[in-house]
Structure formats: structure tokens, C-alpha cells
């Protein structure tokens, strides 16, 4: 059927509208793809750091679990040091509580040694000794994620390769870290300030913590764009300590306000960036963004060193 002159404007308008709709769909898709993502992980279950006198490990864990549930996060990995149960038997229920809440467990070695300070044989024993705790608690679910204590992957290429081969043979994936704000530094000052009933100092700790979180987000997003050319899904390292439990609702709200969506560790580390980090069967490469940034010598947004002020507060 021929198009009459009078129908051409209508057809032109129709196609313009169609193009506008398609462009809108594309922009929505691009926006969704560009949405920053973060997977939270917690180290040192069942017991981390100094506690305030009035606190208990079970109460700290319950607070963290409640905050994760309230924020509707997907299942979160907690990395276990079995020695915590041995040293603090009252902390043993934390492992069960974590799993019953729908969260997952991974291996963080038995007693949290740095690989650089251990022989290969001793470190392999540390990994294997921790496995019965995970196997029993997870009851048929997969627990084969491993995180290096102190993120220490070894002092020599030979040692690093040996442990990666050991992990690969036992079916592990390595849980890398691409975001973290040295949260562990705050637990001891928090306990000191609570003991002194110093509310002003506690408020300062809270302010510094959130400043550190904001600076870390800016740094990591910039580092990802510089090193990789785009933003990766980030894997956040936190610890199951008293101050982290206290600050978690505010921290989660901050990430949401920054536009982050929360994903699982599996989802985040399915990004191609993590392939060599995640798979111990691959040749050892970069340990993560910090090493990549250091190698490229590119300027990054500044981050405040709160260590000295945290050491001095409430003394």
C-alpha cells in the first residue's frame, strides 16, 4: 500500500516515538547495568576483637543478623576461625545462629595465622583443621570458600603457588576483597569509651567510621574505573565485632543512599575481574585492587588515616 503525502507526518511521528521508547529502554538498561553492587562478608566468626564489658558474642552476632535481615540482604558469608569456639566456648552458638538465619560459612583457617609466618605444611593443617566445624554447621551446603587471614597470600611465589594448589585440590574458591575501611580498628577504642561512659567520644568514633566509609567508596570506585575501565561488583570485608554491630544499620543505609545494591559473594565474584583471584587453579596474579593501583601509580581520592586518633581516644 502506497503512503500518501498526508500520512507521512503521522508515520514520521510514529517512528520518532518508537525511537524514543527504544532509547528510553536502552537508558534504563544501561542505568541498571551501571548500578554499583556490593557483597558484604564478615570475618572471624564466632569471635572478633575486644568486647565492651556489657556485651556478649551471641548478642553481637544477633545484632548483625538482625541488621542484615532488616535491610533484606541476600545470604552473607561469614568466615570462621574454629579456635574462637575453643577459646570462648560461650561463642559457639554464633555459628549455628548465622546459618539458621540463612547465611553461609567459609574457611578462614583454624587460628587466623598469616601465611607469611607459617610453613606450607602448617598452613595446610590450619585449613584442614577448620573443615569439620564448617561441614557440621553447613549440613550439606557448600562451604568451600576460603579467605586468607590478614589477606596474606604468602611471602614467596613458591609458597603462594603451593597453597593455591592445595585449595584447588580441595575444591575451594578464594574470597577476594575489593572494599574495606579497616573496621577492626574501632572495637578496642569503642570498648574503652563505653567503659568511661564518654558519649562524646563514641559520637566521634561513629563520625570517623562513616567518614572512612565515604572515603573508601570514593577510592574504590575510582580505583576500579582506573584499573579496569569500569566499576566491578565490590566485595566488602567487615568483621563480626561490637562496633561493627553497632554501626551496621547506618552503614547499610549509607551504601543504599550511594546507589548500591547488595548481591551475594558468588554473584560479585562471577565478574571476570575476580577470575584469577577466585580460582586457585589459575596462575597467581594480582591480589586485588590495592595491588593494581600501587602498580599503576595513578592518583586516587585521599583516605584519612584514623589509626593515631583511634589509638589515643579514651585513654
N, C-alpha and C positions, 0 to 999 in steps of 0.2 A: 504494500500500500504506500503510495507517494505521500510525502509530508508536505502539506500546504503551507504557504507563507505564514498564515495566521497561526498555525500550530507550532511553528519553530520556536517562538519565545517560550511557550509552555514547556516544550521538550528541553530547551536550554535550561530553564529554571529547574526542571525535574533533575537533570543531570548534575547541576550545581548543588542541589540539595543532597543528592546521593553522595557526591564527593565530600560534602561537609560532614555527613553522617559517618562515612568511612574514615575521614580524618579524625573525627572525634573518637571513634573506636580505637584507632591506632594510638592516639594520645593517651587514652585510658590504659591500653595495654602497655605502652611504654612507661607510663607512670607506675603501673603495678610492678613491672619488671625492675624499675629503679628503686622501689621501696626498700629501704635498708632493713636487713634482717639480722637477728642476733639469737644465738643459742646460749642459754645460761648453763653453767656447770659448777658444781661445788666440790671442792677438795677436802680431804682429811676427815671424812666421816669415820667414826662417830664423834670424835672429839678434837676440836681445834682451839688452840690459843688459851690465853688466860681468861678465866670467868670472873665476873663480879661475884662477891660473896653471896649474894641472894639468888644467884642463877643456878641452873642445873642443865646438864647436857640434853636431857629429854625435853626440857622446856624450850631450850634454844632451837632444837630441831623442830618441835611442834610449831613454833613461831614462823620458821622458814617455810615449812609445809603449808601452813595456813595462808601465808602471803602468796605463795605460788598458786594455790587454789583460787584465792580471791581474785587474782589477776588473770585467771583462766589460761595459765601457761600449759603448753604440751608437756609430756613427760620429760623430766630433767635428770641428767646423770649426776650421781654422787660418787666420788672416787674414794675408795675405802683403804684405810690402814688398819689391818686387824689388830695391831698392837694396842690400839686405843681401847679395845674391849678388855685386853689383858691388864692394862694399867688402870683403867677406870671401869670396873665391872658394871657400875650403875649406868654406863652409857650404852650398854649392849642393846636395849630396846630401840635405839635410834635407827639401827639397820632395818629392823622389822617395820618400824613406823614409816620409813622412807619408801619401802617397797609397797606396803599396804596402801599408801596414798597414791599409788600409780606411777611412782618414779622408778628410776633404774640405777643400777650399780655398775661400777667399773673398778679395775685394779689400779692401785696407787702404791704398790709394794706393801710388804708387811709392816715395816717400821720407818718408812719415809727417808731412806738414805739417798744421797746424791750419787749418781753413777760414777762420777769422777773420783769419789772416795772409796769405791768398792772394787774388788776384783770381779771379773766377769762371772766366775762361778758363784761367788757370794750374792751377786745381784740376781742371778737366775734363781737362786734359792729364795730370795726375798719375794720374787714374783710368784713362784710356785707355792710358797707357804701361805700366801694370801688367798689362793684359789678356793680352798674348801669353804671359807666364810662366804664368798660370793656364790658359789654353787648352791650352798644350802639356802641362802637368803633368796636367791632368784628363782629357785624351784622350777627349773626347766626353761626359763627365759635366758636370752643371750646376755652374758656379762663380759664378753671379750673385747672390751675397750681398755686401753692402758694409757695412763698419764704418768710421765716422768716426774718424780718429786723434784722440786726446785726447777723444773723444766730443764734439768741437767741431763743431756743426752750423751755424756762421756767426754773424757779429756783427750782421747786419741781416735783417729778414724777406725783403727782396728777394734777398739772396744765398742764404739758405736755400731759398727757393722755386725759384731758378734751378738749384741743384744737384739738388734733388729732381726737377725736371722732366728734367734730364739723365739721372739714374739711371733714371727711369721709362722714358724713351725707349730706353734700352739694356737694359731687361728686368731690372733689379736689384730685390732686396728689401733692406731695411735691417735689419741685425742690431742690435737694441736691447740694452741691458744693464739688468738689474734686480737684480744681485747682484755685489759685488766688494769686496775687502778691501785695496786698494792694495798688491797683492803685489809690484809693481815696485820698491817702496821697499827691499826686503830684499836685492837682489842685490849692490849695492856693499858694504854692511856685511858680508855673508857672505864676499865675496872678501877683505876686509880681515882678518876674524877668522881665516879659514883661513890666510892668509899669516903671521899671528902665532902660528899653532898654538894658538889660545886656545879650547879646548874648552868652557870655562865660558861664554864669550861666545856661542859657537854655540848652546849649550843655551838661553841666554836668548833668542836670536833665534827658535828653534823654539817656545819657550813663548809669546812675544809674538805670533807668527804665528797659533798656534792660538787664543789669546785673541781676536785680531782676527776670526778666522773665526767663533767662537761669538757674539761681539757683533754681527757683521754678519748672521748668520742671524736672531737675535732682532729686530734692527732691521728687516730687510727683510720678515719675516713680519708684524710689527706694522704696518709701513707699508702692506703690501698689504691687510690687513684694514681699516685706517682709510680708505684712499683708495678702495678698490674694494668693500669689504664682504666679501671672501673672499680666499683665497690664490691667486695666479696661479702658473703654472709659471714658475720663475725662470730667467733666462739669466745665467750666471756668466762674468765676464771674468777670465781669467788670462793670463799671458804665458809665452813659452817661454824662461824664464831658468834659471840654475843653481840658485837657491834654490827656485824653484817645482818643479823636477825633484826636488830633494832631499826636499821636503815632500809631494809629491803622494800617495804611498801613505797617509800619515797623514791628509791632508785628505779623501781619498775615503772612508776608513774612518769619519771623523767624520760626514760627511754621511749615510752609511748608518746610523750609530748614531742620528742625529736623525730617521730615518724617511724620508729622501728616496729616491726612485727616480730613476734617470738616464734622460733622454729626449733625443731629437735636437733640434737648433735648430729645425727645421721644425715638430716637434710642439709645442714650447714656444710658439713664436710664432704658432701657429694659434689660440691663445687670443684672444678678442675684444679683450682689453685692448691687444694689440700692433697692432691693425689699422692705426691711423694712423701708428704708429711704423714698422711693417714696409713698408707700401705707399707708395712715394714719389708715386704718382698721387693719393693722398689729400691734402687740405689739411694743412699742417703743424700739428701740435698739440703736446701735451706731449712733451718729450724722454725722459720716464721717471719712475720713482718718486721720485727725488730732487727733481725739479721739482714733482711733485704734492704731496709732503709740505711743501715750502717754501711753496707757495701756500696750503695749508690751515692752517699754523701750529699743528699738533697736536703734543702732547708725544710723544716717541718714546724707546725704550730708549737709554741712552747708549752711545757708542762712544769708545774711547780713541784719542787722537792719539799714535801711536808715532813720529811723524816726528822730534821732538827727540832721543829716546833712540837711534834708529837712526842719526841724524847723528853722535852723539857716540861710539858704541860702537867699540872697537878703533882709536881714533885714537892 
